[in-house]
Amino acid sequence: MKFLASIDVMPIKEILDPQGKAVLLGLKNLDIQGFSDCRIGKHINMEIEAADKATAESIVEDACKKLLANLIMEEYTFELTAI
Amino acid sequence: MKFLASIDVMPIKEILDPQGKAVLLGLKNLDIQGFSDCRIGKHINMEIEAADKATAESIVEDACKKLLANLIMEEYTFELTAI
């Protein structure tokens, strides 16, 4: 079976997010009001071939833990959709 | 009303994604099999104060077009959730 893994890797809440601060400043300079608390991370889309959804989930967990997320500073969430 | 804007900014399909290629190679080196077609972009979470959902949507569209996405090479999608 083929699945689309849609993964978000975000800085953990305790970590300062300078990119987020820069975006908020940029939006203010463009006179786009109303935004607060901006957090920026990675969005990763990957296709995965696996026997079933549970197997695909464990492979994506493995990939996130070993490569895609730095677990000291980042947390990850993902969704799997059959394609 | 307060909303959480969850924005994904991804490279358009026609554009080569060297980051994605590097991740696929890294996963292979870690002997994590089954992945293909990796695309990497930005995931942005922001809070937005607006009168109603339609107003919040138009403000987020404006922010994406003017700052968050480079429309020549990137496309964006977003979801708004009331908080």
Backbone of each chain as nested JSON, in Angstrom:
{
  "chains": [
    {"id": "A", "residues": [
      {"number": 1, "name": "MET", "atoms": {"N": [0.837, -1.191, 0.0], "CA": [0.0, 0.0, 0.0], "C": [0.882, 1.254, 0.0]}},
      {"number": 2, "name": "LYS", "atoms": {"N": [0.408, 2.329, -0.643], "CA": [1.155, 3.593, -0.647], "C": [0.428, 4.627, 0.221]}},
      {"number": 3, "name": "PHE", "atoms": {"N": [1.206, 5.377, 1.009], "CA": [0.652, 6.407, 1.888], "C": [1.376, 7.727, 1.651]}},
      {"number": 4, "name": "LEU", "atoms": {"N": [0.681, 8.854, 1.911], "CA": [1.332, 10.16, 1.944], "C": [1.52, 10.51, 3.411]}},
      {"number": 5, "name": "ALA", "atoms": {"N": [2.788, 10.704, 3.799], "CA": [3.086, 11.126, 5.176], "C": [3.232, 12.642, 5.159]}},
      {"number": 6, "name": "SER", "atoms": {"N": [2.417, 13.314, 5.981], "CA": [2.464, 14.777, 6.069], "C": [2.971, 15.112, 7.479]}},
      {"number": 7, "name": "ILE", "atoms": {"N": [4.218, 15.578, 7.554], "CA": [4.926, 15.682, 8.837], "C": [5.197, 17.15, 9.159]}},
      {"number": 8, "name": "ASP", "atoms": {"N": [4.895, 17.549, 10.397], "CA": [5.265, 18.892, 10.858], "C": [6.307, 18.756, 11.966]}},
      {"number": 9, "name": "VAL", "atoms": {"N": [7.429, 19.447, 11.803], "CA": [8.482, 19.453, 12.819], "C": [8.604, 20.887, 13.327]}},
      {"number": 10, "name": "MET", "atoms": {"N": [8.234, 21.103, 14.609], "CA": [8.181, 22.46, 15.156], "C": [9.114, 22.608, 16.357]}},
      {"number": 11, "name": "PRO", "atoms": {"N": [9.648, 23.82, 16.591], "CA": [10.456, 24.027, 17.802], "C": [9.576, 23.822, 19.044]}},
      {"number": 12, "name": "ILE", "atoms": {"N": [10.134, 23.213, 20.091], "CA": [9.324, 23.009, 21.301], "C": [9.008, 24.371, 21.931]}},
      {"number": 13, "name": "LYS", "atoms": {"N": [7.928, 24.414, 22.727], "CA": [7.385, 25.703, 23.191], "C": [8.396, 26.506, 23.992]}},
      {"number": 14, "name": "GLU", "atoms": {"N": [9.253, 25.789, 24.732], "CA": [10.176, 26.505, 25.625], "C": [11.265, 27.233, 24.833]}},
      {"number": 15, "name": "ILE", "atoms": {"N": [11.461, 26.868, 23.576], "CA": [12.567, 27.41, 22.794], "C": [12.13, 28.734, 22.147]}},
      {"number": 16, "name": "LEU", "atoms": {"N": [12.952, 29.77, 22.243], "CA": [12.699, 31.046, 21.581], "C": [12.703, 30.825, 20.073]}},
      {"number": 17, "name": "ASP", "atoms": {"N": [11.817, 31.531, 19.349], "CA": [11.756, 31.327, 17.9], "C": [12.067, 32.651, 17.189]}},
      {"number": 18, "name": "PRO", "atoms": {"N": [13.374, 32.922, 16.95], "CA": [13.738, 34.196, 16.326], "C": [13.117, 34.395, 14.944]}},
      {"number": 19, "name": "GLN", "atoms": {"N": [12.96, 33.275, 14.198], "CA": [12.32, 33.398, 12.878], "C": [10.888, 33.931, 13.036]}},
      {"number": 20, "name": "GLY", "atoms": {"N": [10.214, 33.373, 14.03], "CA": [8.833, 33.789, 14.282], "C": [8.757, 35.267, 14.632]}},
      {"number": 21, "name": "LYS", "atoms": {"N": [9.697, 35.701, 15.461], "CA": [9.731, 37.132, 15.841], "C": [9.968, 37.999, 14.597]}},
      {"number": 22, "name": "ALA", "atoms": {"N": [10.871, 37.545, 13.717], "CA": [11.189, 38.323, 12.508], "C": [9.954, 38.428, 11.605]}},
      {"number": 23, "name": "VAL", "atoms": {"N": [9.194, 37.345, 11.52], "CA": [7.985, 37.366, 10.678], "C": [6.964, 38.347, 11.259]}},
      {"number": 24, "name": "LEU", "atoms": {"N": [6.777, 38.316, 12.577], "CA": [5.811, 39.244, 13.199], "C": [6.207, 40.687, 12.924]}},
      {"number": 25, "name": "LEU", "atoms": {"N": [7.519, 40.971, 13.008], "CA": [8.019, 42.328, 12.741], "C": [7.767, 42.712, 11.284]}},
      {"number": 26, "name": "GLY", "atoms": {"N": [8.035, 41.753, 10.399], "CA": [7.827, 42.01, 8.964], "C": [6.369, 42.305, 8.657]}},
      {"number": 27, "name": "LEU", "atoms": {"N": [5.471, 41.551, 9.296], "CA": [4.034, 41.765, 9.061], "C": [3.619, 43.144, 9.56]}},
      {"number": 28, "name": "LYS", "atoms": {"N": [4.179, 43.548, 10.712], "CA": [3.867, 44.883, 11.251], "C": [4.341, 45.956, 10.279]}},
      {"number": 29, "name": "ASN", "atoms": {"N": [5.548, 45.773, 9.739], "CA": [6.098, 46.764, 8.786], "C": [5.256, 46.853, 7.514]}},
      {"number": 30, "name": "LEU", "atoms": {"N": [4.576, 45.733, 7.192], "CA": [3.706, 45.74, 6.0], "C": [2.285, 46.189, 6.369]}},
      {"number": 31, "name": "ASP", "atoms": {"N": [2.152, 46.61, 7.667], "CA": [0.862, 47.076, 8.164], "C": [-0.209, 45.984, 8.096]}},
      {"number": 32, "name": "ILE", "atoms": {"N": [0.205, 44.732, 8.307], "CA": [-0.742, 43.611, 8.39], "C": [-0.889, 43.297, 9.885]}},
      {"number": 33, "name": "GLN", "atoms": {"N": [-2.029, 43.691, 10.451], "CA": [-2.209, 43.662, 11.91], "C": [-2.924, 42.399, 12.389]}},
      {"number": 34, "name": "GLY", "atoms": {"N": [-2.828, 42.147, 13.688], "CA": [-3.671, 41.119, 14.299], "C": [-2.95, 39.839, 14.655]}},
      {"number": 35, "name": "PHE", "atoms": {"N": [-1.708, 39.686, 14.186], "CA": [-0.996, 38.422, 14.414], "C": [-0.226, 38.456, 15.738]}},
      {"number": 36, "name": "SER", "atoms": {"N": [-0.084, 37.294, 16.371], "CA": [0.775, 37.17, 17.567], "C": [1.27, 35.729, 17.634]}},
      {"number": 37, "name": "ASP", "atoms": {"N": [2.307, 35.513, 18.467], "CA": [2.82, 34.177, 18.773], "C": [3.08, 33.341, 17.508]}},
      {"number": 38, "name": "CYS", "atoms": {"N": [4.037, 33.767, 16.71], "CA": [4.372, 33.076, 15.451], "C": [5.462, 32.033, 15.701]}},
      {"number": 39, "name": "ARG", "atoms": {"N": [5.204, 30.776, 15.291], "CA": [6.192, 29.686, 15.412], "C": [6.418, 29.104, 14.013]}},
      {"number": 40, "name": "ILE", "atoms": {"N": [7.694, 28.912, 13.652], "CA": [7.993, 28.423, 12.3], "C": [8.797, 27.131, 12.381]}},
      {"number": 41, "name": "GLY", "atoms": {"N": [8.374, 26.144, 11.59], "CA": [9.103, 24.869, 11.567], "C": [9.093, 24.312, 10.158]}},
      {"number": 42, "name": "LYS", "atoms": {"N": [9.304, 23.0, 10.053], "CA": [9.387, 22.333, 8.748], "C": [8.094, 21.572, 8.477]}},
      {"number": 43, "name": "HIS", "atoms": {"N": [7.682, 21.611, 7.205], "CA": [6.585, 20.741, 6.784], "C": [7.169, 19.785, 5.742]}},
      {"number": 44, "name": "ILE", "atoms": {"N": [7.022, 18.498, 5.96], "CA": [7.631, 17.494, 5.081], "C": [6.534, 16.583, 4.535]}},
      {"number": 45, "name": "ASN", "atoms": {"N": [6.461, 16.49, 3.2], "CA": [5.552, 15.532, 2.559], "C": [6.383, 14.42, 1.939]}},
      {"number": 46, "name": "MET", "atoms": {"N": [6.065, 13.178, 2.269], "CA": [6.806, 12.051, 1.669], "C": [5.846, 10.921, 1.352]}},
      {"number": 47, "name": "GLU", "atoms": {"N": [6.125, 10.192, 0.289], "CA": [5.332, 8.998, 0.007], "C": [6.035, 7.802, 0.629]}},
      {"number": 48, "name": "ILE", "atoms": {"N": [5.229, 6.878, 1.158], "CA": [5.835, 5.688, 1.773], "C": [5.059, 4.445, 1.361]}},
      {"number": 49, "name": "GLU", "atoms": {"N": [5.833, 3.427, 0.952], "CA": [5.279, 2.12, 0.562], "C": [5.4, 1.205, 1.768]}},
      {"number": 50, "name": "ALA", "atoms": {"N": [4.243, 0.685, 2.247], "CA": [4.31, -0.219, 3.409], "C": [3.154, -1.219, 3.31]}},
      {"number": 51, "name": "ALA", "atoms": {"N": [3.314, -2.322, 4.065], "CA": [2.313, -3.409, 3.994], "C": [0.951, -2.909, 4.476]}},
      {"number": 52, "name": "ASP", "atoms": {"N": [0.951, -2.121, 5.567], "CA": [-0.317, -1.58, 6.095], "C": [-0.035, -0.287, 6.855]}},
      {"number": 53, "name": "LYS", "atoms": {"N": [-1.113, 0.341, 7.384], "CA": [-0.962, 1.667, 7.991], "C": [-0.093, 1.622, 9.249]}},
      {"number": 54, "name": "ALA", "atoms": {"N": [-0.243, 0.561, 10.024], "CA": [0.525, 0.465, 11.272], "C": [2.027, 0.39, 10.961]}},
      {"number": 55, "name": "THR", "atoms": {"N": [2.374, -0.372, 9.928], "CA": [3.788, -0.482, 9.538], "C": [4.297, 0.873, 9.055]}},
      {"number": 56, "name": "ALA", "atoms": {"N": [3.491, 1.54, 8.251], "CA": [3.879, 2.865, 7.732], "C": [4.102, 3.823, 8.905]}},
      {"number": 57, "name": "GLU", "atoms": {"N": [3.2, 3.756, 9.884], "CA": [3.328, 4.652, 11.053], "C": [4.642, 4.418, 11.786]}},
      {"number": 58, "name": "SER", "atoms": {"N": [4.989, 3.139, 11.974], "CA": [6.22, 2.879, 12.75], "C": [7.455, 3.308, 11.952]}},
      {"number": 59, "name": "ILE", "atoms": {"N": [7.392, 3.202, 10.609], "CA": [8.541, 3.629, 9.789], "C": [8.681, 5.155, 9.851]}},
      {"number": 60, "name": "VAL", "atoms": {"N": [7.546, 5.866, 9.795], "CA": [7.594, 7.339, 9.846], "C": [8.097, 7.784, 11.224]}},
      {"number": 61, "name": "GLU", "atoms": {"N": [7.642, 7.122, 12.301], "CA": [8.139, 7.427, 13.656], "C": [9.663, 7.29, 13.682]}},
      {"number": 62, "name": "ASP", "atoms": {"N": [10.138, 6.184, 13.115], "CA": [11.566, 5.904, 13.086], "C": [12.329, 7.012, 12.343]}},
      {"number": 63, "name": "ALA", "atoms": {"N": [11.784, 7.396, 11.185], "CA": [12.427, 8.446, 10.376], "C": [12.45, 9.767, 11.143]}},
      {"number": 64, "name": "CYS", "atoms": {"N": [11.361, 10.094, 11.832], "CA": [11.301, 11.358, 12.585], "C": [12.321, 11.331, 13.719]}},
      {"number": 65, "name": "LYS", "atoms": {"N": [12.356, 10.223, 14.46], "CA": [13.259, 10.142, 15.616], "C": [14.719, 10.144, 15.202]}},
      {"number": 66, "name": "LYS", "atoms": {"N": [15.031, 9.462, 14.091], "CA": [16.447, 9.295, 13.726], "C": [16.997, 10.401, 12.828]}},
      {"number": 67, "name": "LEU", "atoms": {"N": [16.087, 11.089, 12.077], "CA": [16.642, 12.047, 11.101], "C": [15.894, 13.379, 11.043]}},
      {"number": 68, "name": "LEU", "atoms": {"N": [14.564, 13.314, 10.957], "CA": [13.822, 14.526, 10.597], "C": [13.699, 15.524, 11.745]}},
      {"number": 69, "name": "ALA", "atoms": {"N": [13.654, 15.059, 12.981], "CA": [13.478, 15.987, 14.111], "C": [14.644, 15.88, 15.089]}},
      {"number": 70, "name": "ASN", "atoms": {"N": [15.111, 17.024, 15.572], "CA": [16.12, 17.044, 16.641], "C": [15.328, 17.083, 17.946]}},
      {"number": 71, "name": "LEU", "atoms": {"N": [15.183, 15.93, 18.591], "CA": [14.237, 15.786, 19.71], "C": [14.613, 16.617, 20.93]}},
      {"number": 72, "name": "ILE", "atoms": {"N": [15.816, 17.179, 20.947], "CA": [16.196, 18.057, 22.073], "C": [15.466, 19.392, 21.941]}},
      {"number": 73, "name": "MET", "atoms": {"N": [15.288, 19.845, 20.697], "CA": [14.722, 21.192, 20.477], "C": [13.415, 21.17, 19.685]}},
      {"number": 74, "name": "GLU", "atoms": {"N": [13.078, 20.022, 19.101], "CA": [11.9, 19.993, 18.221], "C": [10.937, 18.886, 18.631]}},
      {"number": 75, "name": "GLU", "atoms": {"N": [9.648, 19.089, 18.23], "CA": [8.651, 18.022, 18.393], "C": [8.008, 17.806, 17.022]}},
      {"number": 76, "name": "TYR", "atoms": {"N": [7.495, 16.579, 16.802], "CA": [6.927, 16.296, 15.485], "C": [5.521, 15.736, 15.611]}},
      {"number": 77, "name": "THR", "atoms": {"N": [4.728, 16.01, 14.592], "CA": [3.409, 15.384, 14.469], "C": [3.278, 14.959, 13.007]}},
      {"number": 78, "name": "PHE", "atoms": {"N": [2.487, 13.936, 12.739], "CA": [2.318, 13.554, 11.336], "C": [0.956, 12.922, 11.095]}},
      {"number": 79, "name": "GLU", "atoms": {"N": [0.545, 12.987, 9.825], "CA": [-0.692, 12.317, 9.39], "C": [-0.352, 11.415, 8.215]}},
      {"number": 80, "name": "LEU", "atoms": {"N": [-1.018, 10.274, 8.156], "CA": [-0.826, 9.345, 7.039], "C": [-2.121, 9.246, 6.258]}},
      {"number": 81, "name": "THR", "atoms": {"N": [-2.039, 9.407, 4.945], "CA": [-3.238, 9.268, 4.123], "C": [-2.96, 8.24, 3.032]}},
      {"number": 82, "name": "ALA", "atoms": {"N": [-3.813, 7.294, 2.865], "CA": [-3.62, 6.292, 1.799], "C": [-3.777, 6.981, 0.457]}},
      {"number": 83, "name": "ILE", "atoms": {"N": [-2.889, 6.673, -0.501], "CA": [-3.017, 7.245, -1.852], "C": [-3.06, 6.144, -2.91]}}
    ]},
    {"id": "B", "residues": [
      {"number": 1, "name": "MET", "atoms": {"N": [-12.549, 37.834, 17.95], "CA": [-12.347, 36.398, 18.006], "C": [-10.874, 36.068, 17.746]}},
      {"number": 2, "name": "LYS", "atoms": {"N": [-10.379, 34.994, 18.379], "CA": [-8.978, 34.573, 18.158], "C": [-8.957, 33.256, 17.365]}},
      {"number": 3, "name": "PHE", "atoms": {"N": [-8.068, 33.181, 16.373], "CA": [-7.922, 31.983, 15.543], "C": [-6.466, 31.528, 15.555]}},
      {"number": 4, "name": "LEU", "atoms": {"N": [-6.262, 30.207, 15.348], "CA": [-4.913, 29.683, 15.105], "C": [-4.81, 29.445, 13.602]}},
      {"number": 5, "name": "ALA", "atoms": {"N": [-3.849, 30.136, 12.963], "CA": [-3.605, 29.917, 11.527], "C": [-2.473, 28.906, 11.41]}},
      {"number": 6, "name": "SER", "atoms": {"N": [-2.751, 27.801, 10.725], "CA": [-1.752, 26.759, 10.512], "C": [-1.432, 26.745, 9.018]}},
      {"number": 7, "name": "ILE", "atoms": {"N": [-0.241, 27.252, 8.663], "CA": [0.093, 27.543, 7.264], "C": [1.216, 26.622, 6.785]}},
      {"number": 8, "name": "ASP", "atoms": {"N": [1.044, 26.041, 5.617], "CA": [2.117, 25.27, 4.991], "C": [2.56, 25.987, 3.722]}},
      {"number": 9, "name": "VAL", "atoms": {"N": [3.859, 26.248, 3.617], "CA": [4.428, 26.878, 2.42], "C": [5.378, 25.864, 1.793]}},
      {"number": 10, "name": "MET", "atoms": {"N": [5.023, 25.357, 0.601], "CA": [5.801, 24.288, -0.024], "C": [6.334, 24.731, -1.388]}},
      {"number": 11, "name": "PRO", "atoms": {"N": [7.491, 24.167, -1.828], "CA": [7.975, 24.469, -3.174], "C": [6.981, 23.933, -4.214]}},
      {"number": 12, "name": "ILE", "atoms": {"N": [6.763, 24.674, -5.295], "CA": [5.828, 24.193, -6.312], "C": [6.39, 22.927, -6.97]}},
      {"number": 13, "name": "LYS", "atoms": {"N": [5.499, 22.096, -7.529], "CA": [5.899, 20.754, -7.991], "C": [7.01, 20.797, -9.02]}},
      {"number": 14, "name": "GLU", "atoms": {"N": [7.015, 21.845, -9.864], "CA": [7.991, 21.877, -10.967], "C": [9.407, 22.136, -10.446]}},
      {"number": 15, "name": "ILE", "atoms": {"N": [9.524, 22.624, -9.232], "CA": [10.833, 23.025, -8.72], "C": [11.531, 21.809, -8.083]}},
      {"number": 16, "name": "LEU", "atoms": {"N": [12.804, 21.597, -8.428], "CA": [13.611, 20.531, -7.824], "C": [13.736, 20.818, -6.331]}},
      {"number": 17, "name": "ASP", "atoms": {"N": [13.726, 19.758, -5.499], "CA": [13.801, 19.974, -4.052], "C": [15.055, 19.273, -3.511]}},
      {"number": 18, "name": "PRO", "atoms": {"N": [16.219, 19.958, -3.543], "CA": [17.467, 19.316, -3.094], "C": [17.42, 18.863, -1.635]}},
      {"number": 19, "name": "GLN", "atoms": {"N": [16.687, 19.617, -0.801], "CA": [16.549, 19.202, 0.614], "C": [15.855, 17.84, 0.681]}},
      {"number": 20, "name": "GLY", "atoms": {"N": [14.809, 17.715, -0.132], "CA": [14.059, 16.462, -0.141], "C": [14.932, 15.301, -0.575]}},
      {"number": 21, "name": "LYS", "atoms": {"N": [15.763, 15.553, -1.602], "CA": [16.668, 14.497, -2.09], "C": [17.653, 14.109, -0.974]}},
      {"number": 22, "name": "ALA", "atoms": {"N": [18.159, 15.124, -0.261], "CA": [19.137, 14.85, 0.804], "C": [18.498, 14.014, 1.909]}},
      {"number": 23, "name": "VAL", "atoms": {"N": [17.233, 14.302, 2.227], "CA": [16.551, 13.53, 3.279], "C": [16.378, 12.079, 2.829]}},
      {"number": 24, "name": "LEU", "atoms": {"N": [15.967, 11.888, 1.571], "CA": [15.79, 10.506, 1.083], "C": [17.103, 9.723, 1.169]}},
      {"number": 25, "name": "LEU", "atoms": {"N": [18.217, 10.391, 0.818], "CA": [19.536, 9.744, 0.876], "C": [19.881, 9.406, 2.332]}},
      {"number": 26, "name": "GLY", "atoms": {"N": [19.594, 10.364, 3.213], "CA": [19.883, 10.148, 4.636], "C": [19.107, 8.961, 5.187]}},
      {"number": 27, "name": "LEU", "atoms": {"N": [17.829, 8.871, 4.8], "CA": [17.002, 7.757, 5.289], "C": [17.546, 6.424, 4.781]}},
      {"number": 28, "name": "LYS", "atoms": {"N": [17.984, 6.414, 3.507], "CA": [18.56, 5.184, 2.936], "C": [19.8, 4.783, 3.715]}},
      {"number": 29, "name": "ASN", "atoms": {"N": [20.648, 5.787, 4.036], "CA": [21.883, 5.485, 4.786], "C": [21.57, 4.946, 6.173]}},
      {"number": 30, "name": "LEU", "atoms": {"N": [20.405, 5.337, 6.715], "CA": [20.015, 4.844, 8.036], "C": [19.239, 3.527, 7.918]}},
      {"number": 31, "name": "ASP", "atoms": {"N": [19.179, 3.052, 6.635], "CA": [18.484, 1.785, 6.365], "C": [16.997, 1.862, 6.714]}},
      {"number": 32, "name": "ILE", "atoms": {"N": [16.406, 3.059, 6.504], "CA": [14.956, 3.238, 6.694], "C": [14.36, 3.254, 5.284]}},
      {"number": 33, "name": "GLN", "atoms": {"N": [13.7, 2.154, 4.918], "CA": [13.288, 1.947, 3.525], "C": [11.845, 2.364, 3.284]}},
      {"number": 34, "name": "GLY", "atoms": {"N": [11.494, 2.51, 2.004], "CA": [10.084, 2.658, 1.631], "C": [9.652, 4.06, 1.254]}},
      {"number": 35, "name": "PHE", "atoms": {"N": [10.549, 5.033, 1.49], "CA": [10.155, 6.421, 1.229], "C": [10.479, 6.819, -0.209]}},
      {"number": 36, "name": "SER", "atoms": {"N": [9.664, 7.726, -0.779], "CA": [9.98, 8.302, -2.102], "C": [9.346, 9.687, -2.154]}},
      {"number": 37, "name": "ASP", "atoms": {"N": [9.785, 10.494, -3.152], "CA": [9.195, 11.792, -3.433], "C": [9.052, 12.666, -2.183]}},
      {"number": 38, "name": "CYS", "atoms": {"N": [10.165, 13.077, -1.616], "CA": [10.175, 13.897, -0.4], "C": [10.198, 15.379, -0.771]}},
      {"number": 39, "name": "ARG", "atoms": {"N": [9.24, 16.146, -0.222], "CA": [9.2, 17.603, -0.451], "C": [9.228, 18.292, 0.917]}},
      {"number": 40, "name": "ILE", "atoms": {"N": [10.078, 19.318, 1.048], "CA": [10.212, 19.975, 2.353], "C": [9.901, 21.46, 2.216]}},
      {"number": 41, "name": "GLY", "atoms": {"N": [9.083, 21.974, 3.154], "CA": [8.752, 23.398, 3.136], "C": [8.64, 23.919, 4.552]}},
      {"number": 42, "name": "LYS", "atoms": {"N": [7.924, 25.028, 4.707], "CA": [7.779, 25.664, 6.023], "C": [6.385, 25.379, 6.581]}},
      {"number": 43, "name": "HIS", "atoms": {"N": [6.357, 25.155, 7.903], "CA": [5.061, 25.088, 8.6], "C": [5.037, 26.254, 9.582]}},
      {"number": 44, "name": "ILE", "atoms": {"N": [4.029, 27.091, 9.481], "CA": [3.948, 28.305, 10.308], "C": [2.657, 28.271, 11.11]}},
      {"number": 45, "name": "ASN", "atoms": {"N": [2.779, 28.405, 12.43], "CA": [1.601, 28.533, 13.305], "C": [1.571, 29.959, 13.836]}},
      {"number": 46, "name": "MET", "atoms": {"N": [0.443, 30.629, 13.678], "CA": [0.322, 32.003, 14.198], "C": [-1.068, 32.205, 14.768]}},
      {"number": 47, "name": "GLU", "atoms": {"N": [-1.155, 33.012, 15.816], "CA": [-2.471, 33.374, 16.33], "C": [-2.893, 34.672, 15.662]}},
      {"number": 48, "name": "ILE", "atoms": {"N": [-4.189, 34.776, 15.376], "CA": [-4.669, 36.009, 14.74], "C": [-5.992, 36.435, 15.369]}},
      {"number": 49, "name": "GLU", "atoms": {"N": [-6.062, 37.726, 15.706], "CA": [-7.261, 38.344, 16.294], "C": [-8.03, 39.008, 15.155]}},
      {"number": 50, "name": "ALA", "atoms": {"N": [-9.279, 38.586, 14.945], "CA": [-10.062, 39.204, 13.857], "C": [-11.535, 39.166, 14.24]}},
      {"number": 51, "name": "ALA", "atoms": {"N": [-12.321, 40.021, 13.554], "CA": [-13.754, 40.147, 13.888], "C": [-14.482, 38.834, 13.649]}},
      {"number": 52, "name": "ASP", "atoms": {"N": [-14.151, 38.174, 12.517], "CA": [-14.795, 36.895, 12.2], "C": [-13.863, 36.066, 11.317]}},
      {"number": 53, "name": "LYS", "atoms": {"N": [-14.318, 34.833, 10.951], "CA": [-13.426, 33.914, 10.235], "C": [-13.067, 34.455, 8.848]}},
      {"number": 54, "name": "ALA", "atoms": {"N": [-14.034, 35.063, 8.17], "CA": [-13.785, 35.575, 6.815], "C": [-12.705, 36.658, 6.846]}},
      {"number": 55, "name": "THR", "atoms": {"N": [-12.777, 37.531, 7.854], "CA": [-11.767, 38.594, 7.975], "C": [-10.398, 37.974, 8.248]}},
      {"number": 56, "name": "ALA", "atoms": {"N": [-10.373, 36.993, 9.146], "CA": [-9.101, 36.323, 9.473], "C": [-8.526, 35.678, 8.217]}},
      {"number": 57, "name": "GLU", "atoms": {"N": [-9.394, 35.061, 7.428], "CA": [-8.921, 34.4, 6.197], "C": [-8.276, 35.404, 5.248]}},
      {"number": 58, "name": "SER", "atoms": {"N": [-8.918, 36.559, 5.088], "CA": [-8.355, 37.526, 4.12], "C": [-7.043, 38.102, 4.641]}},
      {"number": 59, "name": "ILE", "atoms": {"N": [-6.92, 38.252, 5.972], "CA": [-5.652, 38.764, 6.537], "C": [-4.534, 37.734, 6.334]}},
      {"number": 60, "name": "VAL", "atoms": {"N": [-4.848, 36.444, 6.548], "CA": [-3.828, 35.391, 6.381], "C": [-3.423, 35.294, 4.905]}},
      {"number": 61, "name": "GLU", "atoms": {"N": [-4.409, 35.393, 3.991], "CA": [-4.102, 35.402, 2.551], "C": [-3.112, 36.537, 2.239]}},
      {"number": 62, "name": "ASP", "atoms": {"N": [-3.417, 37.708, 2.79], "CA": [-2.58, 38.89, 2.567], "C": [-1.159, 38.64, 3.077]}},
      {"number": 63, "name": "ALA", "atoms": {"N": [-1.056, 38.078, 4.275], "CA": [0.261, 37.803, 4.878], "C": [1.034, 36.796, 4.025]}},
      {"number": 64, "name": "CYS", "atoms": {"N": [0.34, 35.77, 3.525], "CA": [1.012, 34.745, 2.699], "C": [1.509, 35.369, 1.403]}},
      {"number": 65, "name": "LYS", "atoms": {"N": [0.646, 36.145, 0.757], "CA": [1.024, 36.731, -0.549], "C": [2.145, 37.744, -0.407]}},
      {"number": 66, "name": "LYS", "atoms": {"N": [2.12, 38.539, 0.668], "CA": [3.084, 39.645, 0.774], "C": [4.388, 39.26, 1.468]}},
      {"number": 67, "name": "LEU", "atoms": {"N": [4.342, 38.198, 2.333], "CA": [5.57, 37.935, 3.109], "C": [5.952, 36.457, 3.217]}},
      {"number": 68, "name": "LEU", "atoms": {"N": [4.975, 35.628, 3.546], "CA": [5.326, 34.26, 3.951], "C": [5.711, 33.36, 2.772]}},
      {"number": 69, "name": "ALA", "atoms": {"N": [5.116, 33.592, 1.607], "CA": [5.41, 32.698, 0.469], "C": [5.978, 33.488, -0.701]}},
      {"number": 70, "name": "ASN", "atoms": {"N": [6.997, 32.92, -1.353], "CA": [7.536, 33.507, -2.591], "C": [6.75, 32.848, -3.731]}},
      {"number": 71, "name": "LEU", "atoms": {"N": [5.75, 33.545, -4.234], "CA": [4.756, 32.93, -5.134], "C": [5.361, 32.475, -6.467]}},
      {"number": 72, "name": "ILE", "atoms": {"N": [6.604, 32.875, -6.765], "CA": [7.241, 32.402, -8.0], "C": [7.654, 30.938, -7.833]}},
      {"number": 73, "name": "MET", "atoms": {"N": [8.075, 30.571, -6.613], "CA": [8.609, 29.225, -6.395], "C": [7.817, 28.41, -5.368]}},
      {"number": 74, "name": "GLU", "atoms": {"N": [6.914, 29.083, -4.642], "CA": [6.224, 28.378, -3.557], "C": [4.707, 28.504, -3.686]}},
      {"number": 75, "name": "GLU", "atoms": {"N": [3.997, 27.531, -3.075], "CA": [2.535, 27.626, -2.962], "C": [2.188, 27.46, -1.483]}},
      {"number": 76, "name": "TYR", "atoms": {"N": [1.029, 28.019, -1.079], "CA": [0.687, 27.945, 0.347], "C": [-0.723, 27.395, 0.53]}},
      {"number": 77, "name": "THR", "atoms": {"N": [-0.914, 26.744, 1.639], "CA": [-2.259, 26.324, 2.054], "C": [-2.353, 26.654, 3.542]}},
      {"number": 78, "name": "PHE", "atoms": {"N": [-3.557, 26.893, 4.033], "CA": [-3.674, 27.16, 5.477], "C": [-5.035, 26.728, 6.01]}},
      {"number": 79, "name": "GLU", "atoms": {"N": [-5.04, 26.513, 7.317], "CA": [-6.291, 26.185, 8.025], "C": [-6.436, 27.162, 9.182]}},
      {"number": 80, "name": "LEU", "atoms": {"N": [-7.686, 27.558, 9.446], "CA": [-7.953, 28.454, 10.578], "C": [-8.804, 27.71, 11.596]}},
      {"number": 81, "name": "THR", "atoms": {"N": [-8.385, 27.738, 12.842], "CA": [-9.174, 27.093, 13.891], "C": [-9.46, 28.121, 14.975]}},
      {"number": 82, "name": "ALA", "atoms": {"N": [-10.682, 28.235, 15.374], "CA": [-11.036, 29.19, 16.448], "C": [-10.438, 28.686, 17.758]}},
      {"number": 83, "name": "ILE", "atoms": {"N": [-9.819, 29.584, 18.532], "CA": [-9.273, 29.176, 19.841], "C": [-9.842, 30.026, 20.966]}}
    ]}
  ]
}
